[in-house]
């Protein structure tokens, strides 16, 4: 079985959060993602991160995506075009 080369962490919060509160939540998500990557043997320094935001009524769903290995190469190639 092939090893995964990406991970995603979604979190939903109110749109009314201040920019400072949103930044703090993003830092918490990134810290948690780094911790989980270390647990499964992936060096967080070798990973690229991408964020996406999806509006859901009065809330926003933020997703932190981490890519390494083949997925990282694919993302970088797509962004290079």
GIHUSUL-V677336 format. One record per pair of residues at least 6 apart in sequence whose ideal C-beta (glycine too) atoms are under 8 Angstrom apart, sorted by the first residue. I is the first residue (numbers start at 1). J is the second residue. Records with the same first field share a line. If there is no record, write none. Layout:
I: J / J
This chain:
3: 69
5: 67 / 68 / 69 / 70 / 71 / 72
6: 65 / 66 / 67 / 68 / 71
7: 33 / 36 / 37 / 65 / 66
8: 63 / 64 / 65 / 66
9: 29 / 32 / 33 / 36 / 63 / 64 / 65
10: 61 / 62 / 63 / 64
11: 25 / 29 / 61 / 62 / 63 / 64
12: 56 / 59 / 60 / 61 / 62
13: 22 / 25 / 59 / 60 / 62
14: 58 / 59 / 60
15: 55 / 58 / 59 / 60
16: 58
17: 25
22: 62
25: 62
26: 51 / 62 / 64
29: 62 / 64
30: 49 / 64
33: 44 / 49 / 64 / 66
34: 44
37: 43 / 44 / 47 / 66
38: 44
42: 66 / 68
44: 66
46: 68 / 72
47: 66 / 67 / 68 / 72
48: 66 / 67 / 68 / 72 / 75 / 76
49: 64 / 65 / 66 / 67
50: 65 / 67 / 75
51: 62 / 63 / 64 / 65
52: 62 / 63 / 65
53: 60 / 61 / 62 / 63
54: 60 / 61 / 63
55: 61
67: 74 / 75
